[in-house]
């Protein structure tokens, strides 16, 4: 299976977004993180998805 490599900028942006959301609602930030993880894993399994 292919690997997904996040750039350092993408990682920093994602963490900043999650921290911003978590300041107001920790569970919403966790749900968003879980959704992003799930959807990026789908892209690894089905790389043409969404095209």
N, C-alpha and C positions, 0 to 999 in steps of 0.2 A: 504494500500500500504506500502511496506517496506520502511525503511529509509536508506539513504546513509550517512554513517558517515566517514568523512575525518579525518585521523590522523593529529596531529599537524605538523608532519614532511611533510606530503603531502600538507597541506595548505601552509606551509612556502615555500616549493619548487615551488608550483604553483604561489604564489605571486611573488617570485623572478624571475621566468620565465616571467611572465606578465610585471613586471617592466623593465626587461632587454629589452623586445621587445618594450615596450612603450617609452623607451628612444629614440628609432629611429622612431617608427611609432605607435602612439596612437591608430589609427583606427584598425591596424592589431592586436594589443593586445586585443582590445575590441571584434573583430571578433573571435579570438581564445577563449576568455573567454565565449562568447555566444555559440560557438561550443561545448566546454567542458560541459557547463551547459546542453545543449540540449541532447548531447550523454549520459551523466550520468543519465538524467531523463529517457531516453529510456531504460537504464539498469534497472531502478526501475520498469518500466512497463513490460519489457520483460527480466527477469533476465537470461534466457538461451541464449540470443542473443550473437552471437560471439563464441559460444562453438563448 
